[in-house]
Amino acid sequence: RNFTYNETKRDIREQNRISLFLAKKSIKVNRKKLCDQCNY
């Protein structure tokens, strides 16, 4: 099935949202790890 232009755009936006969310999550995790190391 062919994607319409709008569907493709929406798909890309959704992908960006997800990867942004994951990036923020991993930044938080990394920051926490750094803080844990600082406490030693």
N, C-alpha and C positions, 0 to 999 in steps of 0.2 A: 504494500500500500504506500502511496506517496504522501509524504508529509506536506502540509501546507506551510507557507512561510511563517504564519503566526504560531503554529504548533511547534515548529522548530525553534523559534525564538523563545517560546515559553519553556521548552525543554532545556535550552541552554541556560536560561535564567535560573531554572530549578537546580541544574547541575552546579551553577556558580554558588547558589545559596548553600547547597550541601557542602561543597568543598570549603567555602568560607567558614561554615559552622565547624567542620572538622579541624580546620587550621586553628581557629580560636581555641578549640578544645585542647589540641596538642600543645599550643603555646601555654595554656594554663597549667597543663601537666608538667611541662618542662620547667616552668617557673617554680612550681611546687618542689620539683626535684632539686633545683638550684638552692632553694631556701633550706631544704632538708640538709644539703651538704654544708650550707653556711652554719647551721646549728651545731655541727660537730666540732 
